[in-house]
């Protein structure tokens, strides 16, 4: 590997998280909360916090901080805070309440999450997540979130991939929407109370760092084009993940990496960028005309059985294929978990079936998810009650009735486990910059278990950040001479203005979307479900060549001082180029397979991911050293005192 990575990166000093307390893991969160400095309510009114993003993490954080008495400014690029991408989450939210009395516990949720992430996450962070999970459900019920209930009126749960208990709370197939509406109501309550100022249609374009500390942001009013500076005592990024680097993903079209990537260029370490999750249950690509993909919730794997014809290229209608000529390959290969294996395992298994010629649908890029057995066992009404809106979406997109014909699914880019590096307090390597939700790397390791994204976002926003940010604020008051005339503020605004002018002055021949689509194809081909050293090194060269053409042949119409969506997309795609290169470098340097990162050179005899714990049991945290310098790698060694490192098995 040394020859292909030579010159692509340098190695810096190791790093470690110094905020988590020592001692029994069950006591660390309480010890940290007790050790953190407090700010009395009268003094909180004098302190200001900027929160970028209004999804579950951002809305819950802004609402909770406002309720605590801080002066909060909230920013989102959407026309309403409730249009954040969290609204698209379907399946559910995990919590260790053990309502089913099936053996669940905080410890089991902790263990399942660490194992599901293929032992590449921090024990302390994951245990805390499991510990606060139950409080999230209580909070949301109090807000009126309409979780599904059983016949007796108690909250209902279902199973998700990678676990053998039923711990996922849900609201049909629209859990994200209902949870976001709860957080949005809390946010609007604080806006009415005057503690939170909500700024829609504003996009963060840079971070303001003064004397090494995060003190504000530069944003662009997307309606007028005006650049604005906003200063605060601390900045919180809750801007989501970067799956749209692949062009085709289940993310909303506007999802981007700009907020965290601009912070990375200002000094925030970027951790594990190659850990990108491929979701196994998406509607397959139908043609080159598509600009996004549609998720079908993993919850369907509770009642749906996944199979392919035994005979490659079988042309028959699936209903005409008898049971003896079907391969329920997940049930066959992983009998202990069956169709509920983790997402990375299910995705690779589907790809392997299609690569072997047993795929179904156009181009052979699909497998069947069949609800027939569940409908026969439970009745159509029961399936409609659980999944009706999901099946309606499927029918509208494919013009096929999933109650009568098996659904066709195929893996697609969905979630990013990588993100800005944070410590136990959720503070990045830039003091005063906190990062929550999918924008950070902290909890999921190399693979996220289903229904854990909503759990992490709300845990960070409602319960963790409000308890840790005060410790920083108490120790780091903003100097009195910091205002919009400060040289670092002026320099940040000027840098943003120069970048915008650069986009407008190229006047080339290619559209932004054409570059984005080509970049996404490179990432999917060489840094998708399977990676190898040769392909990743080639991808880095392709990305660099394409980026050079982007900056010389891009066509951005219109001007800055107006609504200009082409200009918006140009800035986002430019940042995707930098991130895409780092993703490939990170994947190239990590010469093991773990979770979502599958290197073909590192697999077991039966094709499973083969970790190298001696060589790679660390967080890869990358430092930006300048446009003309390779990134610098800092390693945070992962220590496991409460979970034994073993080869994952779901058989």
MIVO-843107 format. One line per field, with one value per residue (C-alpha): residue in one letter; x, y, z. Coordinates in Angstrom, 1 decimal, always signed. Each point is the difference from the previous one (the first is absolute). Layout:
BEGIN
aa <- A:...
X <- X:...
Y <- Y:...
Z <- Z:...
//
This chain:
BEGIN
aa <- X:X:X:X:X:X:X:X:X:X:X:X:X:X:X:X:X:X:X:X:X:X:X:X:X:X:X:X:X:X:X:X:X:X:X:X:X:X:X:X:X:X:X:X:X:X:X:X:X:X:X:X:X:X:X:X:X:X:X:X:X:X:X:X:X:X:X:X:X:X:X:X:X:X:X:X:X:X:X:X:X:X:X:X:X:X:X:X:X:X:X:X:X:X:X:X:X:X:X:X:X:X:X:X:X:X:X:X:X:X:X:X:X:X:X:X:X:X:X:X:X:X:X:X:X:X:X:X:X:X:X:X:X:X:X:X:X:X:X:X:X:X:X:X:X:X:X:X:X:X:X:X:X:X:X:X:X:X:X:X:X:X:X:X:X:X:X:X:X:X:X:X:X:X:X:X:X:X:X:X:X:X:X:X:X:X:X:X:X:X:X:X:X:X:X:X:X:X:X:X:X:X:X:X:X:X:X:X:X:X:X:X:X:X:X:X:X:X:X:X:X:X:X:X:X:X:X:X:X:X:X:X:X:X:X:X:X:X:X:X:X:X:X:X:X:X:X:X:X:X:X:X:X:X:X:X:X:X:X:X:X:X:X:X:X:X:X:X:X:X:X:X:X:X:X:X:X:X:X:X:X:X:X:X:X:X:X:X:X:X:X:X:X:X:X:X:X:X:X:X:X:X:X:X:X:X:X:X:X:X:X:X:X:X:X:X:X:X:X:X:X:X:X:X:X:X:X:X:X:X:X:X:X:X:X:X:X:X:X:X:X:X:X:X:X:X:X:X:X:X:X:X:X:X:X:X:X:X:X:X:X:X:X:X:X:X:X:X:X:X:X:X:X:X:X:X:X:X:X:X:X:X:X:X:X:X:X:X:X:X:X:X:X:X:X:X:X:X:X:X:X:X:X:X:X:X:X:X:X:X:X:X:X:X:X:X:X:X:X:X:X:X:X:X:X:X:X:X:X:X:X:X:X:X:X:X:X:X:X:X:X:X:X:X:X:X:X:X:X:X:X:X:X:X:X:X:X:X:X:X:X:X:X:X:X:X:X:X:X:X:X:X:X:X:X:X:X:X:X:X:X:X:X:X:X:X:X:X:X:X:X:X:X:X:X:X:X:X:X:X:X:X:X:X:X:X:X:X:X:X:X:X:X:X:X:X:X:X:X:X:X:X:X:X:X:X:X:X:X:X:X:X:X:X:X:X:X:X:X:X:X:X:X:X:X:X:X:X:X:X:X:X:X:X:X:X:X:X:X:X:X:X:X:X:X:X:X:X:X:X:X:X:X:X:X:X:X:X:X:X:X:X:X:X:X:X:X:X:X:X:X:X:X:X:X:X:X:X:X:X:X:X:X:X:X:X:X:X:X:X:X:X:X:X:X:X:X:X:X:X:X:X:X:X:X:X:X:X:X:X:X:X:X:X:X:X:X:X:X:X:X:X:X:X:X:X:X:X:X:X:X
X <- +0.0:+2.9:+0.7:-3.5:-0.4:+3.4:-0.4:-3.8:+0.2:+2.3:-0.2:-0.3:-0.1:-2.6:-3.0:-2.3:-3.3:+0.8:-3.6:-1.4:+0.4:+1.8:-1.5:-3.0:-1.6:-3.5:+1.2:+1.9:-2.8:-1.2:+3.6:+0.6:-3.3:+1.0:+3.5:-1.2:-0.2:-3.5:-1.3:-2.8:-3.2:+0.5:+3.4:-1.3:-2.0:+3.2:+1.5:-0.8:+0.2:-0.3:-1.6:+0.3:-2.6:-3.6:-0.3:-0.5:+3.4:-0.1:-3.6:+0.1:+3.3:-1.2:-3.3:+1.7:+2.7:-2.7:-2.0:+3.1:+0.2:+2.7:-0.4:-0.1:+0.2:-1.1:+0.8:-1.2:+0.0:-3.5:-3.1:-1.2:+1.8:-2.3:+1.2:+3.3:+0.9:-0.8:-3.6:+0.8:+1.0:-2.5:+0.6:+0.3:+2.2:+1.8:-0.3:+0.9:-3.3:-0.6:-3.8:-0.1:+1.8:+2.3:+3.3:+0.8:+2.0:+2.4:+2.9:-1.5:-0.7:+3.6:+1.4:-2.2:+1.1:+3.7:-0.2:-2.1:+2.6:+2.6:+1.9:+1.0:-1.9:+0.8:-1.3:-0.7:-2.0:-2.1:-0.8:-1.2:-2.2:-1.6:-0.4:-2.0:-2.0:-3.0:-0.3:-0.4:-3.2:-1.4:+0.8:-1.6:-3.2:-0.3:+0.2:-2.9:+2.0:-2.6:+2.1:-1.8:-1.7:-1.1:-3.5:+0.3:+1.2:+3.6:+2.7:+0.8:+3.4:+1.5:+3.4:+2.7:+3.1:+2.9:-2.0:-2.0:-2.3:-2.9:+1.1:-1.0:-2.9:-1.8:-2.8:-1.0:+2.6:+0.3:+1.9:+2.5:-2.8:-1.9:+3.2:+1.0:-3.4:+0.4:+3.4:-1.2:-2.9:+2.5:+2.2:-2.9:-1.0:+3.4:-0.2:-3.2:+1.5:+2.9:+2.8:+0.6:+0.2:-0.7:+1.6:-1.3:+1.4:+3.5:+2.9:+3.2:+3.0:+2.9:+0.9:+1.4:+3.0:+1.5:+3.1:-0.5:-3.6:-3.3:-1.8:-2.5:-1.0:-0.2:-3.4:-1.5:-3.7:-1.1:-2.8:+2.0:+3.5:+1.2:+2.9:-0.6:+2.3:-1.4:+2.1:-0.6:+1.8:-0.2:-1.0:-1.9:+0.0:-3.0:+0.1:-0.3:+2.0:+1.8:-1.6:-0.8:+3.6:-1.0:-2.7:-2.5:-1.0:-3.0:+0.7:-2.0:+1.4:+1.2:+2.0:+3.6:+3.4:+0.7:-0.4:+2.3:+2.4:+0.6:+0.5:+2.5:+1.9:+0.1:+1.6:-2.6:+1.1:-2.0:-0.4:-0.5:-1.4:+0.1:-2.7:-3.0:-3.0:-1.7:-3.7:-1.2:-3.7:-0.4:-2.0:+2.5:+1.3:-2.2:+2.2:+2.5:-2.6:-0.2:+1.4:-0.8:-1.2:-2.8:+0.3:-2.2:+0.2:+2.1:-3.1:-1.4:+2.6:-2.0:-2.8:+1.5:+2.1:+2.9:+0.7:+1.3:-0.8:+2.4:+0.5:+1.8:-2.0:-3.3:-2.5:-3.2:-2.3:+1.1:-3.4:+0.5:+3.3:-0.6:+1.6:+2.4:+1.5:+0.5:+3.1:-0.8:+3.7:+0.1:-2.0:+2.3:+3.3:-0.8:-2.6:+0.3:-1.0:-1.5:-1.3:+0.9:+3.8:+1.7:-0.2:+3.6:-0.4:-3.4:+1.3:+3.1:-2.1:-2.5:+2.9:+1.6:-3.3:-0.4:+3.7:-0.6:-2.8:-3.0:-1.1:-3.5:-1.6:+1.6:+3.7:-0.1:+0.6:-2.6:-1.1:-3.5:-1.5:-3.1:-2.9:-2.2:+0.7:-0.7:-3.2:-1.1:+0.9:-1.1:-2.5:+0.3:-1.6:+2.8:+2.7:-1.7:-0.1:+3.7:+1.4:-2.9:+1.6:+3.3:-1.8:-2.0:+3.3:+1.4:-3.1:+0.0:+3.6:+0.0:-3.6:+0.1:-2.3:+2.2:-2.9:-0.3:+3.6:+3.3:+1.7:+3.4:+2.8:+3.7:+2.7:+0.5:+2.1:-1.9:+1.9:+3.5:+1.6:+3.0:-0.1:+1.8:+2.1:-1.5:+0.9:-2.3:-1.5:-0.8:+2.6:+2.1:+3.8:-0.9:-0.9:-3.5:-1.2:-2.4:-1.3:-3.0:-2.1:+1.2:+2.4:+2.4:+1.6:-0.5:-2.4:-0.4:+3.5:+0.3:-3.7:-3.2:-2.8:-3.4:-2.1:+3.1:+0.3:-3.1:+1.1:+3.4:-1.3:-2.5:+2.4:+2.6:-2.5:-2.3:+2.3:+3.7:+1.0:-2.1:+2.0:+3.5:+0.0:-0.4:+3.4:+1.6:-2.0:+0.8:+3.7:+0.2:-1.8:+0.1:+2.5:-1.6:+1.7:-1.6:-2.4:-0.6:+3.1:+2.4:+2.7:-0.9:-3.6:+0.8:+2.4:-2.6:-2.6:+2.4:+1.1:-3.6:-0.6:+3.1:-1.2:-3.4:+1.6:+2.2:-3.0:-1.7:+3.1:+1.0:-2.7:+0.7:-2.2:-1.0:-2.8:+0.5:-2.2:+2.1:+3.1:-1.9:-1.3:+3.4:+1.6:-2.7:+0.6:+3.7:-0.8:-2.6:+2.3:+3.2:-1.1:-3.4:-1.0:+3.4:+3.4:+3.5:+3.4:+0.3:-3.5:+0.3:+3.3:-1.5:-3.0:+2.2:+1.5:-3.3:-1.4:+2.9:-0.3:-3.7:+0.4:+2.5:-2.5:-2.7:+2.0:+0.7:-3.1:-2.9:-3.0:-1.9:-2.7:-1.5:+1.6:+0.6:-2.4:-3.1:-1.6:+2.5:-0.3:+2.7:+2.4:-1.2:+0.7:+3.4:+1.2:-1.3:+1.5:+3.4:+0.0:-1.0:+3.2:+2.2:-1.9:-0.1:+3.8:+0.4:-2.6:+2.1:+3.3:-1.5:-1.4:+3.4:+2.0:-2.4:+1.2:-2.6:-3.6:-2.4:-3.7:-0.9:+3.6:+0.6:+3.5:+0.1:+3.5:-1.2:-2.8:-0.6:-0.2:-3.8:+0.1:-0.6:+1.8:+3.4:+1.2:+3.6:-0.3:+3.8:+0.4:-3.2:-1.8:+0.0:-2.0:+1.6:-0.2:+1.2:+1.4:-0.1:+3.5:-0.7:-1.1:+3.4:+0.9:-1.2:-2.3:+1.5:-1.2:-0.4:-0.9:-2.2:+0.5:-3.2:+0.1:-2.5:-0.4:-3.6:-0.6:+2.2:+1.5:-1.2:-0.7:-3.6:-2.4:-3.7:-0.3
Y <- +0.0:+2.3:+0.7:+1.0:+2.3:+1.7:+3.8:-0.2:+0.9:+0.6:-1.3:+2.3:-0.4:-2.4:+1.5:-1.1:+1.0:+1.5:+0.9:-3.4:-0.9:-3.1:-2.8:-2.3:+0.7:+0.2:+3.0:+2.1:+2.1:+1.0:+0.7:+2.2:+1.9:+0.6:+1.1:+2.5:+3.7:+1.4:+3.4:+1.5:+1.0:+3.7:-0.3:-2.3:+2.9:+1.8:-2.8:-0.7:-3.3:-0.5:-3.3:-0.9:-2.5:-0.6:-3.8:-2.2:+0.9:+3.7:+0.7:-1.9:+1.7:+3.5:-0.6:-1.4:+2.7:+2.7:-1.6:+0.1:+3.8:+0.4:+2.4:-2.3:+0.7:-2.9:-0.3:-2.2:+0.2:-1.4:+2.3:-1.5:-1.6:-3.0:-0.8:-1.4:-3.4:-1.7:+0.1:-2.7:-2.6:-2.9:-3.0:+1.0:+1.0:-2.4:+0.1:-2.5:-0.1:-3.8:+0.4:-3.4:-1.7:-1.7:+0.5:+3.6:+2.3:+3.0:-2.4:-2.0:+3.2:+1.1:-3.4:-0.2:+3.4:-0.6:-3.4:+1.4:+2.7:-2.8:+1.2:+3.4:+2.3:+1.3:-2.0:+3.1:+1.8:-3.0:-1.0:+3.6:-0.2:-3.2:+1.5:+3.0:-1.7:-0.7:+3.7:+0.9:-2.1:+1.6:+3.5:-0.7:-1.5:+3.1:+2.0:-1.9:-2.1:-2.7:-3.1:-3.2:-1.8:-3.6:-1.2:+0.9:+3.5:-0.5:+1.2:-2.6:-1.0:-2.0:-1.4:+1.4:-1.4:-1.2:-0.8:-2.8:+2.1:+2.3:+3.5:+2.3:+2.4:+1.3:+2.0:-2.1:+0.8:+3.7:-0.1:+2.7:+2.4:-0.4:+0.4:+3.1:+1.5:-0.5:+1.7:+2.7:+0.9:+0.3:+2.2:+2.2:+0.3:+1.5:+2.2:+1.4:+0.5:+2.0:-2.3:-1.5:+2.0:-2.3:+1.0:-2.0:+0.2:+0.7:-2.2:-0.1:+0.5:+0.4:-0.2:+3.0:-1.0:+2.7:-0.7:-3.8:-0.1:-0.2:+3.3:+0.2:-0.8:+1.6:-0.7:+0.9:+1.1:-2.3:+2.3:+3.3:-1.3:+2.2:-1.3:+0.3:-0.5:-1.3:-0.2:-2.0:-1.5:-3.5:-1.7:-3.3:-1.8:-2.3:+0.0:-3.7:-2.5:+0.1:-2.9:+2.2:+0.0:-3.1:+2.0:-2.9:-0.6:-0.1:+3.5:+3.0:+1.9:+2.9:-2.0:+1.0:+0.0:+3.7:+0.9:-2.8:+0.2:+3.8:-0.7:-2.7:+2.5:+2.3:-2.7:-2.5:-3.5:-2.2:-3.6:-3.2:+1.5:-3.3:-1.5:+0.5:-2.2:-1.7:-0.8:-3.3:+0.9:+2.6:+0.2:-1.0:+2.6:+0.2:+2.0:+2.7:+2.7:-0.5:+2.6:-1.8:-3.3:-1.0:-1.9:-2.8:-0.4:-2.7:-0.8:-1.8:-2.7:-0.9:-1.5:-0.1:-3.0:+0.7:-2.4:-0.5:-2.7:-3.0:+0.1:+3.0:+2.0:-1.6:+1.9:-1.1:+2.1:-0.3:-1.4:-2.9:-1.0:-2.8:+0.0:-2.8:+2.3:+3.0:+0.8:+1.8:+0.7:+2.0:-2.6:-2.7:+1.7:+1.7:-2.2:+1.7:+3.4:-0.8:+3.0:+2.2:-0.1:+3.5:+2.3:-0.5:-3.8:+0.1:+2.5:-2.0:-3.2:+1.6:+1.3:-3.5:-1.6:+2.6:-0.4:-3.7:+0.6:-0.7:+3.6:+1.0:+2.9:+2.4:-0.7:-2.8:+2.6:-1.0:-2.8:-0.7:+1.1:-2.1:+0.7:-2.9:-2.2:+2.8:+1.0:-3.7:-0.3:+3.5:+1.2:+2.9:+2.4:-0.6:+0.6:+3.2:+1.3:-0.6:+1.0:+1.5:+3.3:-1.7:-2.4:+2.9:+1.8:-3.2:-0.4:+3.6:-0.2:-3.4:-0.4:-3.5:-1.1:-1.3:-1.8:-2.2:-0.1:-0.1:+3.3:+0.5:+1.5:+0.7:+1.7:+3.7:+2.7:+1.0:+1.2:+1.1:-1.3:+2.3:+3.7:+2.6:-1.4:+0.8:-0.9:-1.3:+3.5:+0.1:+2.7:+0.0:+0.6:+3.7:+1.3:+1.3:-2.0:-2.7:-2.6:-2.2:-2.5:-1.5:+2.9:-1.6:-3.4:-1.0:-2.9:-2.5:-1.2:-1.6:-0.8:+1.5:-2.3:+0.8:+2.4:+1.4:+3.2:+1.6:-1.2:+1.6:+3.3:+0.5:-1.3:+2.6:+2.8:-0.5:-1.6:+0.1:+3.3:+2.1:-1.7:+0.5:+3.3:+1.9:-1.2:+1.6:+3.2:+0.4:-0.1:+1.9:+3.4:+1.9:+2.9:+3.4:+1.1:-2.7:+1.6:+0.1:+2.3:-2.6:-0.9:-3.7:+0.7:+2.3:-2.5:-2.8:+2.1:+1.0:-3.6:-1.0:+2.9:-0.9:-3.6:+1.0:+2.4:-2.8:-2.2:+2.8:+0.9:-3.4:+0.2:-3.5:-2.5:-2.7:+0.1:-0.6:-3.1:-1.6:+0.3:-1.3:-3.0:-0.9:+0.4:-2.2:-2.7:-0.1:-0.3:-2.8:-2.0:+0.2:+1.0:-1.7:-3.4:-1.4:+1.6:-1.0:+1.8:+0.2:+1.4:+2.5:+1.4:+0.3:+1.8:+2.6:+0.8:+0.1:+2.4:+2.3:+0.1:+0.7:+2.7:+1.8:+0.0:+1.2:+3.1:+0.7:-1.0:+0.6:+2.0:+1.9:+2.3:+3.0:+2.2:-0.1:+2.7:-2.1:-3.4:-2.2:-3.7:-0.8:+2.0:-1.8:-3.4:+1.1:+0.7:-3.3:-2.1:+1.8:-1.2:-3.5:-0.1:+0.6:-2.5:-2.7:+0.1:-0.3:-2.9:-2.0:+0.8:-1.2:-3.1:-0.7:+0.4:-2.3:-3.3:-2.1:-0.8:+1.2:+0.7:+2.1:+0.2:-3.2:-0.4:-3.0:-0.7:-0.6:-2.6:-3.3:-3.3:+0.4:+3.6:+1.8:+3.2:-0.8:+2.6:+0.7:+1.0:+0.1:+2.4:+2.1:+0.1:+3.8:+3.0:+1.6:+3.8:+2.1:+3.5:+2.5:+1.2:+2.3:-0.2:-1.0:-2.4:-3.6:-0.5:-1.0:-3.1:+0.0:-3.3:-0.4:-3.6:-1.8:-1.9:-2.7:-0.8:-1.0:-1.7:-2.8:+0.5:-3.0:-0.6:+0.9:-2.9:+0.1:-3.6
Z <- +0.0:+0.7:-3.7:-0.9:+3.0:-0.3:-0.1:+0.6:+3.7:+2.9:+3.6:+2.9:+3.8:+1.5:+1.7:+2.8:+1.6:+3.3:+1.1:+0.8:+3.7:+1.1:+2.1:-0.6:-3.3:+1.7:+2.0:-2.6:-1.3:+3.5:+1.0:-3.0:+0.7:+3.6:-1.0:-2.6:+1.1:+0.3:-1.1:+2.1:-1.9:+0.3:-1.7:-2.8:-1.3:-0.7:-2.1:-3.7:-2.0:-3.8:-1.1:-3.7:-1.2:+1.1:-0.2:+3.0:+1.5:-0.8:+0.9:+3.2:+1.0:-0.9:+1.9:+3.1:+0.1:-0.4:+2.8:+2.2:-0.6:-2.5:-3.0:-3.0:-3.7:-2.3:-3.7:-2.8:-3.8:-0.3:-0.2:+3.3:+2.9:-0.2:-3.5:+1.3:-1.4:+3.4:-1.2:-2.5:+2.6:-0.1:+2.2:+3.6:+3.0:+2.4:+3.7:+2.7:+1.8:-0.3:-0.3:-1.8:+2.9:-2.5:+1.7:-1.0:+2.2:-0.2:+0.0:-2.9:-2.1:+0.8:-1.1:-3.2:-1.0:+0.5:-1.7:-2.8:-0.6:-0.4:+3.1:-1.4:+2.4:+3.5:+2.9:+2.2:-2.6:-1.0:+3.6:+0.6:-3.1:+1.3:+3.5:-1.1:-2.7:+2.3:+1.0:-3.7:-0.3:+3.1:-1.3:-3.4:+1.6:+2.1:-3.2:-1.5:-2.5:-1.1:+0.4:-1.0:+2.9:+0.5:+0.7:+3.7:-0.7:+0.9:-2.4:-2.6:-1.3:-2.8:-0.9:-2.3:-1.5:+2.1:+3.1:+1.5:+2.1:-0.7:+1.1:-2.9:+0.7:-3.1:-1.6:-3.0:-2.7:+0.9:+3.3:-1.0:-1.1:+3.3:+2.1:-1.9:+0.4:+3.8:-0.1:-2.3:+2.4:+2.8:-2.2:-1.0:+3.7:+0.8:-3.1:+1.3:+3.4:-1.5:+1.0:-3.5:-3.3:-3.0:-3.3:-2.9:-3.6:+1.4:-0.8:+2.0:-2.3:+2.5:+3.7:+1.8:+2.2:+2.3:+2.1:-0.7:+1.2:-2.0:+0.3:-2.8:-3.6:-3.4:-1.6:-3.3:-0.2:-2.8:-1.1:-0.3:-0.3:+2.9:+2.1:+3.7:+3.1:+3.2:+3.2:+3.1:+3.0:-1.5:-3.3:-0.4:-3.3:-0.6:-3.8:-0.7:-2.1:-3.3:-1.9:-2.9:-1.0:-1.9:-1.9:+0.1:+3.7:+2.1:+1.4:-0.9:-3.0:+2.1:+2.5:-0.1:+1.8:-0.2:+3.7:+1.3:-2.9:+0.4:+3.8:-0.9:-2.1:+3.0:+2.2:+1.0:-0.4:-2.3:+1.3:-2.0:-3.2:-1.8:+2.3:-2.2:+0.4:-2.9:+1.0:-1.3:-0.4:-2.7:-3.2:-2.8:-2.5:-3.0:-2.4:-0.6:+0.4:+3.8:+2.4:+3.2:+1.4:+2.3:+3.2:+1.0:+3.8:+1.5:+2.1:-3.0:+0.7:+3.2:-2.1:-3.5:-1.2:-2.3:-2.9:-3.5:-2.6:+0.4:-3.8:-1.4:-2.5:+0.9:-2.1:+1.8:+2.0:+3.6:+1.0:-2.4:+1.5:+2.6:+3.4:-0.9:-2.7:+2.2:+2.0:+3.2:+0.2:+3.3:+1.9:-1.5:+0.7:+3.4:+1.7:+3.4:-1.4:-3.4:-1.8:+2.9:-0.4:+0.1:-2.9:-1.2:+0.0:-1.8:-2.6:-1.0:-0.1:-2.5:-2.1:-0.1:-1.1:-2.8:-1.1:-0.2:-2.5:+2.3:+0.2:-1.1:-1.8:-2.6:-0.3:+2.6:+2.7:+2.6:+2.4:+1.2:+3.3:+0.4:+2.4:-1.2:+3.1:+2.4:-1.8:+0.2:+3.6:+1.4:-2.6:-2.4:+2.5:+2.5:-2.6:-1.2:+3.6:+0.4:-3.4:-2.0:-0.9:-1.0:-2.3:-1.5:-0.8:-1.7:-2.1:-1.2:-1.0:-1.6:-1.1:+1.7:+2.8:+2.8:+1.6:-3.2:-1.4:+2.0:+0.3:-1.8:+2.1:-0.4:+2.2:-0.2:+1.8:+3.1:+3.1:+0.9:+3.2:-0.6:+0.9:+2.0:+2.9:+3.4:+3.5:+2.8:+0.3:-3.7:-0.5:-3.1:-0.1:-0.4:+3.5:+0.1:-3.1:+1.0:-2.5:+0.5:-1.8:-3.4:-0.4:+2.6:+0.0:+3.6:+0.5:-2.9:-0.9:-3.4:-0.4:+1.5:+1.3:-1.3:+2.1:+1.8:-2.0:+1.5:+3.4:-0.3:-1.4:+2.8:+2.7:-1.1:-0.3:+3.0:+2.6:-0.7:-1.6:+2.5:+2.8:-1.5:-1.9:+3.3:+1.2:-3.1:+0.3:+3.7:-0.7:-3.3:+0.1:-3.3:+0.0:+0.0:-3.2:-2.2:-2.5:-3.7:-0.5:+1.5:-2.6:+0.1:-0.6:-3.0:-1.4:+0.2:-1.8:-2.7:-0.6:-0.5:-2.4:-2.0:-0.3:-1.3:-2.5:-1.2:-0.8:-1.9:-2.0:-1.4:-2.7:-1.3:-1.9:+2.5:+2.5:+3.8:-0.1:-2.8:+2.2:+3.0:-1.8:-1.4:+3.5:+1.5:-2.6:+0.9:+3.7:-0.5:-2.3:+2.0:+3.6:+0.2:+1.3:-0.9:-0.1:-0.8:+0.0:-3.8:-0.5:+2.8:-1.2:-3.5:+1.5:+1.6:-3.4:-1.7:+2.7:-0.3:-3.8:+0.2:+2.6:-2.2:-2.8:+2.5:+0.8:-3.6:-1.9:+2.4:-1.1:+2.7:-1.3:+1.7:+2.6:+3.7:+1.3:-0.8:+0.4:-1.8:+0.5:-2.5:+2.1:+3.1:-1.6:-1.4:+3.6:+1.3:-2.9:+0.4:+3.6:-1.0:-2.2:+3.0:+2.2:-2.8:-0.2:+3.7:+0.1:-2.5:+1.8:+3.3:-1.6:-1.7:+3.2:+2.0:-1.3:+1.8:-0.5:+2.8:-0.1:-3.0:-1.1:-2.0:-1.5:-2.4:+1.1:+3.6:+0.3:+1.6:-2.0:-0.2:-1.1:+3.2:+1.2:+1.5:+2.6:+0.9:+3.7:+0.4:-2.8:-0.2:+3.3:+0.0:-1.1:-3.1:+0.7:-3.0:+0.2:-2.9:-0.6:-3.0:-3.6:-1.2:+2.8:+0.7:+3.0:+3.3:+1.8:+3.7:+1.7:+3.0:+1.3:+1.0:+3.3:+0.9:+3.7:+0.1:-3.4:-1.3:-3.5:-2.0:-3.7:-0.6:-0.7:-0.6:-0.9
//
